[in-house]
Amino acid sequence: MLANVMYILPMLLGRTFDARHDRVGIDIFPQSELDRQRILEEPETVSRYETTDSAEEVRNLLEVSADLALKVKAGKLEFKGTGDYLRDTSYLGRVMEILTRIKFTTVSVALPPEVQPIAGWTLKNKRDLGTHFVRSVTYGGELLASIKFKANKESDFNSISAEIHNNFNGGDATNLVAEGKLEQVQNKLRDKANMEISYYATVPLKGVPNTIDGLRNLVRDFSQHVKEVNDGWGVPIRVELMELSSLGGVNSSEFRFIKDFLVKSCSIEKSPEHIDGLRNLVRDFSQHVKEVNDGWGVPIRVELMELSSLGGVNSSEFRFIKDFLVKSCSIEKSRTHDGLRNLVRDFSQHVKEVNDGWGVPLEWNSWSCHPWRVNSSEFRFIKMALESELADLEHEFDDLRKAHTMLQEWYRTLPTSIAPEQEEEINKLNQRIQKILRPYYDSIGNLDIEQPPEKQLSAAREAYKEGKLSALPGKFTKEVMRMQKRIVVKERKLYGTGTSTYTRWGTKECPKSPMISKLHTGIMSSTTNRGTGGASDYICLPENLGIVGKDVNDTGKTDNSVFISGVKYGLMDDHPFEEGNARYYFGKGVPCAVCHLTNRTLIHQFPARSTCPDDWLHEYSGYLMAGSNLPGKHACMDIKPEANEHGDTQEDQQAHTLSLVHVSDKDGGLPMPPYTKNSAVKCVVCSK
C-alpha cells in the first residue's frame, strides 16, 4: 500500500519510516540499488485558497493529518513552509484568515520497481525499521500565503467575517489575486480591521514585499523562485511510502511462506531459490495445480450450512453429521430421530470423552504478522476513534498555545509601575498554563496511531479540565482576555523596550515570570593565580558544555598560560542566609544561572539594601560576597544559596574562594549609623 506524505528531515530515498510515530529510520538498500534510481520530469503547479475558520479546514487545505499537525505544533517534528505556519499562533483566535497554498513540483526520484534490500535487513531492530520505506521523493517547492484581517474592535468581528465570506469562497489562487478584488475588500474594511500578509515557503523568497502586489506577483512567479534552488529541482516536498512487507527476496519471511506453502500444497519438488524462480512460479502456478488430483488440485474452500437445515435420518445431512460424530468422538448411537434428539442434549458428554476432555480442534484465529494493520477493521476503528479525539485535543492545545503567547506579548507591554499583586496574578496564570501544557507535549510526543486514544490522551485532556467534569472550548484564551480587561495600569506603555541579561549567583533558577527565560545554568568561575595575569571578574561557565579548544598539554603548557577554575565557598560558620545548610558549603562550587529579560534593558546591583527603588522591579536579593584569597568583583549571592554537589570539595588551591563582605570594625570609615560594625552587607538586583 502506497502513501504520499509530507517530507520530514532526514528522509532519504530508500530509508525506512515508522508511520505509527512519524519517525525516520535506517537505510536498508545498498548503494548499487540507489544508483539505479529513476528521475521523472513532473513539472506541475497546483494552487488553492480557502477562508479558514477551523483547524480542520486548515489541515484539509494543507493535506496533513491531525496527529502530524499536533507533533509539528509541539515541536516534535520540523519542516519548512507548512511546519512554520502550524507553529505560528498569530492565526489563532478571533482572526479572519484567507490561506493560500501553492505547490510547484519539478521532478520525482524513485527506486527501480524490482529493488532489493541488503541481505538480512529483516534482522534489524524492529524499532529502527519501522513500517515503511521511502519509494520516491518529489522535489519542488510549497508556499503558504496567509492574509489575516484583525478586528480593531471585538464587536466588528462578525461583520468582517461576513464581508470576507461574501467575496472569497475558495478556489484557484489566481482568482484570489485578480486585479482589484483584495484592494476593494481592504478599502471597505479599513476602519474595522488591519490586513496583514505573511509568507511561509520551503524555498527562499527574494525581494517579495508583504503587500497585495507582492502576493499577486508571487502567485504568478513562484515557480521561478523554486527553480533558483538546487539546479532547478527545488527542495524535497513530498515522499511516497511503501510498506516494508512488500519487499521480497529469498531471505524474507514472505518468500519463505509462499515457497513452503506451494511445496506442501502442490508437491512442487523444485522450489525456487531466487526471485526469478518466484516470478516464474507466479506466472505458471495454474499448471502446477493441474498436475494434482487429476487436475482438480487440492481443497481450498468449504461451504458451511446451518444445523437447523438438517433433514431426517435418511437425509444426506443426517448421515454426514452421524458419520462425522462417529469418526470424531467415537459415538455409537441409534440412527433415529430420538437418537439425534438425545445426542443434541448429551453432546457435551461425548466431547469430554475425547482427548482428556478437550475434544477436537474446532476453530482458529489468525493475526497479521506485520504490525502495520492498515487494512484491518480493528485498525480502521481505532483510527476513527483516535482522529475524533485528536481533533478535540488540537483545539485544546491551540487554546493553550494561543493563551501562552497572548500572555507573554501582553506582559511585555506593561509598564514597570504594575502592582506586585497584579504581576503575581499574571505569573500564576502563566504557571497554570505551562503546567497543563506538559502532559500535552508528553502525549503528542509518544503518540501511536495504532493504539486506542484512551490511555494515550487521557492525561492531557484531564489536565485541561482541571478537576472538573468538562471544560468550555477556548477557556484559557478567554481567561487571558478577561484579565487584560481587568488589569489596567494607567501609565505610558513601553513598546519595544528591548532586552537584557544578568547572572544570578548562588542558584540554578531564574525568577518565575512570563518574560524571563533561563539561557543556561552554570558554575561560577574565574581565573586562578597560576601563570601570569588573568581577570578579576566572575563568569558563569555553562554546566553542560566543555571548554572548546586544543588541550594545552598538546602545545607544551608553561606558567605564562592563564587558567580558569570554579569558584568555591569559603568558611561560613556564622552566616545571615536563609538557607541553614550554608554553613556546610565550605569548599563546594557555586552554581549560577544566566537570565534573559525580554521587556527591560537596565540591570543594576544595589548594595546595602534589600528592596528596589520606586519604578524598579525586583529580580533577586541576598548578601555581598567577594574573593578572600584573590581580588575580584563583588557578587550578590542569592538569599537562599545552593552548592554544586559534585562529590568531593574542590582541590584546586589556587582557585577563588568567596567570603561574606562585612562592614569594617574600624572607626573613621563608614558612618555608623546607619552602618553597623561587622554586619554582613545586603544587596538587591533590580531591573527597569
N, C-alpha and C positions, 0 to 999 in steps of 0.2 A: 504494500500500500504506500502511495506517494503522498507527501505532504509538502506544501510550499509555505515556508515561514520566513520571517524577517531574519536578516543576517545578524549574528551575535558574535562579537570577538571572543575567542580566537578561532572561529570556524575556518576550516580549510577543506579543499576538495579531498574526499576520501576519509576525513576524520569522523569519528563516531560522535553521537549526540544522545543524551538522555532526555527524551521528550517528556518524561514524568516530572523532572526537576529543572528543565531548561538549562542543562549543564553540558558543556563541551567536553568531549572525551579524549580519545587517543587515536593515533594513526595506525591503521591496520592493513594498508596497501603498500607494497614495495614501490620504490621509485620508478622501476621499469614499467609498472602498470600506470602510474600517474603520468609518465611521459607520453602515454598513448591517448591523452585527453583530446576530446573533440571541441573545437571552437565554432560556435554557431552565431552568425551575424543576425541579430534580432532588434534592429532599431525601431523603437515604438515610443510614442508619447501618450500617456493617459492622464487626464486631468478631471477633477470634480470638486465642487464646493457644496457645503451644507451649512444651514443655520443650526448650530448645535445647542440643544437645551439640556442634554443629559450626558452622563458618562457613557451610556450605551450607544448613543448616536456618535459620539467621538470614536469609540472603539470600532464601530461598524465602518466608519469612513477610513480609519487607519488600518483596518484589517488586522487587528490584534485581539487576542483572547483576554478575558478578564484576569486570569492568573498571570499572564505575561505583563499586562499593564500594571498590576499590583507590584510585581517584582521590580519593574523599572522605577515606579514611584518610590519604592522603599530603598532604592539604590543597590539592589542585589544584582541587577543587570544594567549594562550601559551600552548605548549605541547612539549615534548622531541622528539629528533630524527628529524623528518621531520620539525617540527617547528624551531628547532635550525638551520637547513640548510637554510630554507627560509629567516630567519632573517639575515643570513650572506651575506655580499655584496662582498666577495672576488671572487665569481664565476661569477660576472657580468663583462661586458666589453669584451675586446679582450683577452679572455682566452679560450683555448680548454679544454673541460672537458669530462671525462668519468664518468658517475654516475651509481653506483651500488646500487640496493635495494634488501635487503634480509628480508623476513618475515617468522618468525617461530611461529606457533600457537600451544598451548598446550591444553587448554580446553575452552569451552564456557559455560557460566552460563545463563540460560534462565528462564523466568517466565513460569508457567504452562499454557496450552492452554486456560483454562477457568478461568483465573484470574479475580478477582472482585475488583474494586477500593473502596475507602472509600465512605460511604454514603454522598451525597451532594457535591461530588467533582466538579460537573459542575457549582456550585455556586461560586467557587473560582474566584479570579480576572483573567480575560482573559489574561492579560499581563503576569501573573505568570504562567498560564497553558501552553501557547504556542500552538504548533500544534501537537506534537508527544510525545511518551513516550518510554523509553529505554526497549525494549523487551528482549534483550540478550546482554551480554558483552563477547567479545572474549579476552582471555589472551595469552600472549606470549611475543614476542619482535620484534622490527624492527630496521634495521641497514641501514644507508646510508654511502657508502664509495665513496668519491669524489677524483678522480685523475685529477689534474689540470696541464696543460702544459702552462707555462707563457713564452711568447716570449721575448728573450733578446733584439731584435730589432723589431720595428713595421713592417719593410719590410719582415721579415721572417714568419709572421703570416699565410699567405696563404699556404706556403709550409708545415708548421707544421700541419695545418688543413687537407691538402690532405693526409699526411702521417698517421694521426690518422684515418681518414675515410677509407683509403685503408686497414687498418689492423683490425679495430674494427667496426663491422656493427650491433652490438646489439645482444642480446640473453641471454642464461643462464650464470650466473656469473662464473660458473666453467670453461667455455670456455675462459673467460677473463683472469683468473689467471693460465691458463695452463702453464706448465713449459717453461720458456724461452721467451714467447711471449712479455710480457711487458718489459722484460730486453732488448730484441732486439730493440724495438722502442725507449726506453730510451737511449740506446747507440747510435742509429742513429741520435737522436735529441740533443745529449749532448752539441753541440756547438751552438745550436739555442734556446734552451728552458730549463727551470728548471722544474722538475717534483715534485709536492707536493701531498701528500696523507693525507686526513682528514677523520675522522670518526664522525658520528652523530648517536647515538644509544639511545634507550629507556631504556636500562639496562647498568649497569657499565661494562666496558671493562678493565679487569685486565691484565696488563703486555703485551699489544699489541703494538708493535712498528709501527711507521708510515713509513713502508718500504714495498716493494713488497712481501717479505717473510711474513711479518706480515699480510698483506692483504690476502695472499693465505691461511694462517692458520686460519684467522678469517672467511673467506668464508666457510671453511671446518668445523670449530668447533663453529660457532655462537650459535647453539642450546645449547651447554654446558654452555655458558655464561648466557643464558636465564634461564636455569634450576637451577642456583645458587641463583635465586631471588624468594622470596615468596613461599618457599617449592616446587619449581619446576614449579609453574604456570607461573612465569614471571609477567609482568605488563599488565594492560588493554591497548589494542591497537586499537580495533575496537568495534563499537556497532551497533546493529540492531535496527532501529527505526520503530515504528508503529504509524499510525495516531490515534489521540485521538478519532476520530469519529468512530473507530472500536470497542470501548468499549461499551458493552451492559449494562443490568441492568434495573430493573423496574423503576428506577428514572431517567434514561437517556432520552433525547429528542428523540433519535432514537427508543427506545422501545415504548414510548407513541405514536409516529407517526404510527408505524406499527400496534399497537393494535387498535388505533382509526380507522385507515383505514379499517382494516379487519372487525371490528364490523359494520361499516357503510355499507361496500360494500357487505358483505356476511351474514348479520344478525346473527352474532355469539353472542349468548346470554351469553355464559360463557367465558368471556375473561380471559386470563391467568394473574395471579398476581405475577408470579415469572419466573425465567429464564427457568425452566423445562417446564413450560407451553408454553413458546415461542418456545422452541425446538420441542415439540410435535406438535405445530401448524404448524411449517415449514414442518415437516415430513408429516402431514396429510392434508395439505392445499387443495389438489385436491378433497378430499372427501367433504369438506365444500362447494367448488364451485359447485359440482354436486347436492347439495341439493337446489339450487336456480334456479328458472325459468325452471323447468322440466329438469334440468341437463345442461342447456345452460350456466348458470352463468349470469354475468352482462356485458353490453357493455364496452369494454376496449380500442378498437382502431377503427378508421374510415378511409376510403379511400376517398380521395378527387379527383375531376375531374375538368379540366379547363372549364370555361363557354363557350369557343369557340367550345366545342364539343357538345353543346346542339342542339337538333333537332327541329322539328316543334311543332305546337300546340297540336298534338296528341301524341307526344313522352312522354315517362315516365319522361325524363329530364325536359321538359317544365312544365308538371303537378307538378313535385316536386318543382320547383322554384316558380311556381304560388302559390301553397298551402303554401309554407314556407313564402312567402312575405305577403300573406293574413293574415296568423296567426300572423306573427311578427309585421307587420306595418299596419294592417287593410286596405289593398289595395283592392278596388273593381273595377277592370278594365276588359275590354273585353278580351275574350280568342282568340285573333287573332295575326297575325304577326305584324300588325300595333300597336296593343296594347302593344306588347312586345317592339317594337321599341320606342314608347313613354315612356314606363316605364324605359327603359335604360337611355333615355335622362333626365327624370324628377325624377329619383330615389332619388336624394339628398333631394328633397322637401318632399317626403314621409317619409324619415328618420327623418326629422326635426319635423314631426308631432307627434313623439313618445317621451315620457319621457322628456318633456320640451325641445325638440330639441336635446337631447343627443343621441337618438336612443337606440339600444340594445347592450349588451356586445358582442364584435366581436372577440377579440383575447386577449391573456395574455402572460406575460413573467415570467419566473421563475429564481430564483437565488439560488445558493448553500447556505445553512445555515451555512456552515463551512468556515472560512476564507482561509483555505489552499486548493486552487483550482488547485491542481497539474495536474489534468486530463483535465482541461478545455482548449479549443483552445485559449481563451484570455490569460491564464497563459503561455501557450507554446509560444505564440507570444511575450509576454513581456520578457520571459526568453531568447529567441533567441536574441532579441534586446539588452538586458542587458549584455549578455555574450560577444557580439561583442564589446560593449562599454568598458566592464571591461578589455578585452584583451588589448585595446589601453591604458586604464588607468594604467594597470600594467606596460606596457613598460615605460610610463612617470614616474611613481612612482619609478621604479627601476633606471631610469636615475638620478632622483633627489637624491635617497639614495646613489647611487654609487658616484656621484659627491661630495656629502657632505663628504663621507668617504675619498675619494681621497684628498680633500682639507685639511681635518684635519691631515691626515697622512703626507702629503707633508709639511704642516706648521710646524709640529713637528721637521722636519729635517733641517729647515732653520737656519742659524747662527744668532747670535744676531746683526750682523752688517747690517742686512737688512734695507734698507732705509725706513723712515716713510711713504713716498708716496706709496711705494710698499706694505707695510703692510696694509695701508688703502685700497688699491685696492683689496687685498685678503679679507679683512673684509667686504667690500661692496658686493662682490660676495657671501660670506658666508651668509650674511644677506638676500640677494635676494633669495637664495635657501631656507633658513629657512622660509621666508615669504610665498613662494609658497607651501611649504610642509604643512602648516597649513590647508588650505582647503582640501587637500588630506586626512589628518588624520580625519577631520570632516566628509567628505563624506563616507569614509570607515567605520568609527565608527557607522554611522547612516544608513548603507546600508540595504535596504529591497528588497529581491529578488522578491517580488510580485508587486513592483511598477516599472513604466517605468523609463528608465535611465535619461531622460532629466533633470528633476528637481533635481535628486539625485547627478549627476556627473558634471553638467554644471559649477558650481563654480570652481571646481578643474581644469577642462580642460581649462576654460578660463584663469585661473591664469597661467597655463603653457604657453599659447600663449603670455602673457604679452602685451595685447592690439593689437596684430597683427591678421591677418586673419587665419594664420596657423603657425605651428611650425615644424621644422625638427626633426626627431627622434634622440634621444640621444644628444640633443643640449647642455645640461649643462655639461655632461661628456666631450664633445669635447671642450667646453669653458675652463674647468679646464686644459685640456691637452695643449691647446694653451697658457694659462697663464703660465704653468710650463716651456714651451719652451722660453717664452719671459722674465720671471723674473729669472735671473741667478745671484746669489751672489757668487763672487769669494772668497770663504773662506772655510776652512775645515768644513764640516757639522757635527753637533753634534748629532750623532746617539745614542739613548739610554741614554739620559742625565738624566732621572729621573723626578720626580715631586716634587711639594712643595705647601704649602698653606699659606695664610696670611689673616688677618682680615682687612676689610675696614671700618673705623669708620665714622659714620655720614650719611650713606646712606644704602639702601637695595639692591643696584645693584653692580655687579662686572663689570670691564671694558669689552667692547664688543670685543671679539676675539674668533676665532675658537678653540683656545687651552686653553681658560679659562672657567671654569664652576663654577656655584654657588652651593656650598654644602648646605647652608641654610641661611635664613635671621634670624635676632635675635634682642636681646635687650642688649645693653652694660650694664654689671653688675659687681658688686664687693661686697666683704663682708662689712658689716656695722660695726659701733663701739659698737654694742650691744654684750654682752658676753665678752669672753676672747680670745685674739689672733685674727687670721684672716690672709687674704692675702692682698698684696698690688697691685697685677696685675689686669687687666681687662679681662673679658671673654665675649664672645658673646653667651648668652644663646639662644637656638632655640626659635623662636617666637611661633611655633605651637606644642610645646612639654612641658608638665608639669613636675615638679620635681618628680622624681621617688623615692619612698621610703615611710616609715611609717611616718605619721604625728607626729611631736614632741609633740603635745598635748596628744597623747596616751601614751607617755612614761614619762610624768612629766617633762616638759622643765625647765631648770634653766638658769641662766646668764652665765653658763660655755659653753652653746651652741654657735655655730658660725652661723650667719645668712647672707644670701645673698639677695641683693636687686638691683633694677635697678638704674643705674647712671643717673643723671639729669643735665641739663644745668643750669649754674649759670647766673648772670646778664651779658648781652652782649649788652648794650645800644650803646656802641661805638665799633664796630667790623669791621674787614677787609674782611669778607667773601663776596662772590659774590651773595649770597642769601640775599636779603634785609629783608626778614621776620625773619631773625635770631634774631633780637632784641626782638621778641615776644616769644622766645623759653624758657624763664625763667621757671624753674620748670618742664619742659617736659622731657620725656625719650629720650635717644639717640639710634637711630637704628644702625644696623651693618649688614655686610654680610661677610660670610666666603668664600673665593675664592680659587679655586684649579687650579694651573698651571700644565699643563701636559708636558711641554717641558723645564722647568727651575727649578733649585734646590736652588738657593740662593736668599733670600729676605732681603733687608736692608732698614731701615728708615734713610734718610739723613736729619739732622736738618739744619736749617739756609740756605736752598737753595730750589729752585723751579724746577730745572732741574736735570736730571740724568747725571752722569759722562759718558765718552765715553765707548762704549761696554756694557752699561747697558740699560735696557728697562724700560720706564716709566709706572708705574701702576696707581698711582693717586698722587695728591699733595694737600696741604692745609696749615693749621696752627696748631702749637703745643698747646695742652690743657693738663691740669693736675688738680688733686684734690685741691679744695680750702679749704675744711674743714677736709680732711683726706689725709694722704700721699698715693701716688700712682705713677705709672709709667707715663711717657709722652706718650700721644696718638696723632697721626697725624690725625686731624679732616679734613674731605673732604672739598675742596674749596667751594662746594655748599651743605652745611649740611641740613639735614632734621630733623624733630622731630616726635616722636611717638605720634599720635593723639588718645589717649585712653580716652579722655574726660577731667576730672579734672587733675590738676597738681599733682605730687606725694606728698603724705602726710608723707612718712617716713622721718622724720627729721634727722635720723641717717645714711642716705644713702650718698654715694659720690656725691659731687657737682663739676662739671667741670668749670674751668675758663680758659681764654686765658693766655698763657705764654708770658710775656713781658720782654724785656731787662731792667735790673735794672737801675735806675736813679742815683745810687751811683757811684762815681769815684773809681778807683782802682781795679775794677773787670775786665770786658771785655774791650778789646781795642776799642776805639772809635776815628775815624772809624776803621774798617768797620761797627761796630755795632752802632746803634742809640738808644739813651735813650728812654725808654717807648714804643719802637716799638714792634709789635707782631712778633713772631718768625715763619718763614715759615718752611715747611717741604715737603719732597717728598719721596714716597716709590718706590723703583726700584727693578728690578729682573735681574738675569743673569744665 
